[in-house]
Every structure is written in C-alpha cells, then in structure tokens.
Amino acid sequence: MDFDYRLPDTVEPAITIRRTAAGRVRLLVDGAPARGRGGVFEVPDAAGEVHLVKVTGAWTGLRAIADGWDTPVEPPVPLWSRLLILLPLVLVAGGLVGAALGGVGMAVNALVGRSAAPARTRAVVMVLVAVLAGAGWAAVGSLLTSVPATRVSYSTGTCLDGIGPGIDLVSQAPTTVDCRTAHDAEVVGTYNADGPAQYPGESSLMTSAANQCPTLFKAYVGSDFGASRLDILPVVPTEVAWDAGAREISCVALTTDGSKLTGSVKGSRQ
C-alpha cells in the first residue's frame, strides 16, 4: 500500500511511503528507493540538503517524523483491528504448516484491517480469515496423520497375503492369514536397524537387510538362502516412521515365481 508524503514546507521531491502486506516499510524518492535503516531514511530535498525521515506505526497507523514534524500518514488502526490482524499467529504453535498459514492469514487481515470497509465488515472478514486459516491447518494435519507411519512390520511366523515385489506397502497394507491356507509370504525374522536419528535412506536400510535377512532366513527355514527356492523381501521403515522412532525391519520369504505358499516354511528346508 502506497501513501504520498512531503517534507515539511516543501513540495519536492515526490515521496512515497510503501508498506508491504508483511508490514515492512519502504520509502521511495521520485520513484527510487531511499537509503535507510531501522525505519529511518535519507531524503535529499531540491536544494541538495539531506533530511532524515523516520517512519513508525507499521501496525498501528503510519506516521512520518522529519525536521521535528510528526505527520500522520494514514488513520490510526484501532486496537481491536490490531488484535484481529495478529489472531492467525496462534497457528505458529502448529509447526511449519501452522506458521505458514498463520502468516498468510495475518497478511490478509492486515490488508482488510486497513481497508475502507465499515468496521463491522472488517471485523467479520478478519475473524473469518483466522477461522479459515485454522481449518486449513487442521485439514493439512489430518491428511498428514492419515498417511500410514510405516511400511508395517510383522512378527516372525506371520503369514501374509497381498505382499510381493512392486507392492507399495504404505498404501496397500497386506493382510495376515492362517499359514495353513495358501498365502503369498511368511515373515522369517525381524531385527532392529541401527542408525542415526536422521533417516539413513531406503537404499541403506535395504543394504542392511541384505546382510541380516539371510542369517534369519537360515535360522527359521533351516537351509541356506542361496540354495533355497524362496526369495526374501525386506520390509523397512519409511522416513516418516523412522522420524517417529520405528527401527524394525521384517524379512519376508516368498516364492521366486510368484506362486502361493502352502503351510509354514518354518523348518521346511525349502
């Protein structure tokens, strides 16, 4: 938003005080940005004399102070309007998403609060903006929490349907079944991965599983993995799950040709 301003007792130069939606104040002299810091700007007059112009009240109503004159630049913003402008900032407690939506809501309310609309209309719109920002934060939070936190780990000896190479275990969770019925896979062992607090990456976890799962396979099935007709599919934590503390990796045995297993592979030496 731009406001015209003149130095006391002068008509030149043409000065524009500009406030952004975020509340930052700039000063333009004949269209060019003036040098300034901390709200104090250097403004040369027509004779070349430099005047210091201090601009205050970014949130309460702009005022310009120069050569001892304190000049209102815009009508003062009433207290109720200032409070409603800041209302969306309560979402800062909701993390990055809340802070982003709160900042947008505050910027919109700042524009509404300084508009020429009737006071009641401004108040209703500003409250509505804050409510919508809160609803947006709640909706995003709901979407994030609705995503499964991990590619679900399963205990040793669990038989599964709906699992195999290429299956996205985040969106297509397999079901547990009785091992006496035909099924796709069986968990032959689990272990907890060691690693830093930061997610090491899926490829790193898969490499760890490639080293650990054959040992668990042999202990459960009774034969070396290299000589078996079975394959191993590791189930590792996602980044979201890792950040939440999940470390368990499941080693899942299944046939190499995609055929069903019948009965448990425990001690089968397959």
C-alpha positions in Angstrom: 0.0 0.0 0.0 1.4 3.4 -1.0 1.0 6.8 0.7 2.1 10.2 -0.6 4.2 12.3 1.7 6.1 15.6 1.5 8.8 17.1 3.7 7.5 20.0 5.9 7.2 23.2 3.9 8.3 21.6 0.6 6.6 20.2 -2.5 9.7 18.4 -3.8 10.8 15.8 -4.0 7.9 13.4 -4.5 8.0 10.9 -1.6 6.1 7.6 -1.4 5.8 5.6 1.8 5.2 2.0 0.9 4.1 -0.7 3.4 4.0 -4.4 2.3 1.4 -6.9 3.4 4.0 -8.3 5.8 4.3 -4.9 7.5 7.7 -3.9 6.1 8.0 -0.2 5.3 10.0 1.3 2.4 10.4 4.9 1.3 10.7 6.0 -2.4 12.0 9.4 -3.5 11.0 10.3 -7.0 10.3 6.6 -7.6 13.7 5.4 -6.4 14.3 3.5 -3.1 15.7 5.8 -0.4 18.7 4.8 1.7 17.6 3.8 5.2 17.9 1.6 8.1 15.7 0.7 11.1 12.8 2.8 9.7 15.0 6.0 9.2 15.5 7.1 5.7 17.7 9.7 4.0 15.8 12.1 1.8 17.6 14.9 -0.2 15.5 18.0 -1.0 15.6 20.1 -4.1 18.5 22.2 -2.7 20.5 19.0 -2.0 20.1 19.1 1.7 19.6 15.6 3.3 16.7 15.2 5.7 16.2 12.2 8.0 12.6 10.8 7.8 11.6 8.3 10.4 8.6 6.2 9.6 6.8 4.5 12.5 3.5 2.7 13.2 3.6 -0.1 10.6 0.9 -1.9 12.5 -0.8 0.9 14.4 -1.0 3.5 11.6 1.9 5.0 9.7 3.4 8.3 10.9 6.4 10.2 9.4 8.7 12.3 11.6 11.0 14.8 9.8 12.5 18.1 10.9 10.6 17.9 14.2 7.2 17.4 12.5 5.2 14.3 13.3 2.8 13.8 10.4 0.1 11.1 10.3 0.3 9.3 7.0 -2.8 7.1 7.5 -5.6 6.9 10.0 -4.6 5.0 13.2 -5.5 1.3 13.4 -7.8 0.7 16.4 -6.7 -1.8 19.0 -9.5 -4.3 18.1 -8.3 -4.4 14.5 -4.6 -4.9 15.5 -5.6 -7.8 17.7 -7.6 -9.4 14.8 -4.7 -8.9 12.5 -2.5 -10.9 14.8 -5.1 -13.5 15.6 -3.9 -16.1 12.9 -0.5 -16.1 14.5 -1.8 -18.5 17.2 -1.2 -21.2 14.5 2.5 -20.7 14.9 2.2 -23.3 17.6 1.1 -25.8 14.9 4.6 -26.2 13.4 5.7 -25.1 9.9 2.3 -25.6 8.3 0.6 -23.6 11.1 3.2 -20.9 10.9 2.8 -20.6 7.1 -0.9 -20.5 7.2 -0.8 -18.1 10.2 1.5 -15.7 8.3 -0.8 -15.7 5.3 -3.8 -15.1 7.4 -2.1 -12.2 9.2 -1.1 -10.6 5.9 -4.7 -10.9 4.6 -6.1 -9.5 7.8 -3.6 -6.6 7.6 -5.0 -5.6 4.2 -8.6 -6.0 5.4 -8.0 -4.1 8.7 -6.6 -1.1 6.8 -9.3 -1.1 4.1 -12.1 1.5 3.8 -14.8 -1.1 4.6 -17.1 -0.5 7.5 -15.7 -1.6 10.9 -18.2 -4.4 11.4 -17.5 -5.8 7.9 -13.7 -5.7 8.5 -14.1 -7.4 11.9 -16.3 -10.2 10.4 -14.0 -10.8 7.5 -10.8 -10.9 9.7 -12.4 -13.4 12.1 -13.4 -15.5 9.1 -9.9 -15.4 7.7 -8.5 -16.6 11.0 -11.1 -19.4 11.1 -10.3 -20.5 7.6 -6.5 -20.5 8.3 -7.2 -22.7 11.4 -9.4 -25.0 9.3 -6.7 -25.2 6.6 -4.1 -26.2 9.3 -6.4 -28.8 10.7 -7.1 -30.3 7.2 -3.4 -30.5 6.3 -2.7 -32.1 9.7 -5.4 -34.6 9.1 -4.0 -35.5 5.7 -0.5 -35.9 7.2 -1.6 -38.1 10.0 -3.8 -40.2 7.8 -0.7 -41.5 5.9 0.5 -44.7 7.5 3.6 -44.0 9.5 5.5 -47.1 8.3 5.5 -50.0 5.9 4.1 -52.1 8.6 6.4 -54.6 10.3 5.2 -58.0 11.2 6.3 -60.5 13.9 8.2 -63.7 12.9 6.0 -66.5 11.8 3.2 -64.3 10.4 1.8 -65.4 7.1 0.6 -62.7 4.7 -1.5 -62.1 1.6 -1.2 -59.1 -0.7 2.6 -58.7 -0.5 5.2 -59.1 -3.2 7.7 -57.2 -5.3 6.4 -53.9 -6.5 3.7 -53.6 -3.9 3.5 -50.2 -2.1 3.2 -51.3 1.5 2.3 -47.7 2.5 -1.0 -47.6 0.5 -1.6 -51.4 0.1 -1.2 -53.0 3.5 -1.2 -56.8 3.3 -3.4 -58.9 5.4 -2.4 -61.6 7.9 -3.7 -65.1 7.2 -3.6 -68.6 8.6 -0.4 -70.3 7.5 -2.3 -73.5 6.8 -4.0 -71.8 3.9 -2.4 -70.7 0.6 -0.7 -67.4 1.1 1.8 -65.1 -0.6 4.6 -64.8 2.0 5.8 -65.5 5.6 7.9 -63.5 7.9 11.1 -65.4 8.7 12.7 -62.9 11.0 12.8 -59.4 12.3 15.5 -57.1 13.7 16.0 -53.5 14.7 18.2 -51.4 12.4 20.9 -49.3 13.9 21.3 -45.8 12.6 21.4 -42.1 13.4 18.3 -40.0 14.3 18.3 -38.8 10.7 16.7 -41.2 8.2 19.5 -43.1 6.5 17.6 -43.7 3.3 15.7 -46.7 2.0 18.7 -48.0 0.0 20.8 -48.0 3.1 18.2 -50.0 5.0 17.8 -52.4 2.2 21.6 -53.0 2.2 21.4 -53.7 5.9 18.6 -56.1 5.3 20.5 -57.9 2.6 23.2 -58.6 5.2 20.9 -59.6 8.0 18.0 -61.4 6.5 19.9 -64.4 5.1 21.0 -65.3 8.6 17.5 -65.0 10.0 16.2 -67.0 7.0 18.6 -69.9 7.7 17.7 -70.0 11.4 13.9 -70.1 10.6 13.7 -72.2 7.4 16.7 -74.5 8.1 18.6 -74.0 4.8 20.9 -71.5 3.3 19.2 -68.7 1.5 21.5 -69.1 -1.5 20.3 -72.7 -2.1 16.7 -72.0 -1.5 13.8 -71.8 -3.9 12.5 -68.9 -1.9 13.2 -65.2 -2.1 13.4 -62.5 0.6 11.5 -59.2 0.5 12.7 -56.8 3.3 10.0 -54.5 4.8 11.8 -51.4 6.0 10.6 -48.2 7.8 9.7 -45.1 5.8 11.2 -41.8 6.6 8.1 -40.7 8.5 8.2 -43.9 10.5 11.9 -43.5 11.2 11.5 -40.0 12.5 8.7 -41.3 14.8 11.2 -43.9 16.2 10.4 -47.0 14.1 13.5 -49.2 13.6 12.2 -52.7 13.0 12.9 -54.5 9.7 11.0 -57.6 8.7 12.4 -60.3 6.5 9.6 -61.8 4.4 10.0 -65.1 2.5 8.1 -65.7 -0.8 8.5 -67.8 -3.9 10.6 -66.6 -6.7 7.9 -67.3 -9.3 5.0 -65.6 -7.5 3.2 -68.9 -6.7 1.4 -69.4 -3.4 3.0 -71.0 -0.3 1.1 -73.8 1.4 1.9 -74.3 5.0 4.6 -72.6 7.0 8.1 -72.6 5.7 9.5 -72.9 9.3 12.0 -75.8 9.4 10.9 -76.8 5.8 14.5 -76.5 4.4 12.9 -75.2 1.1 
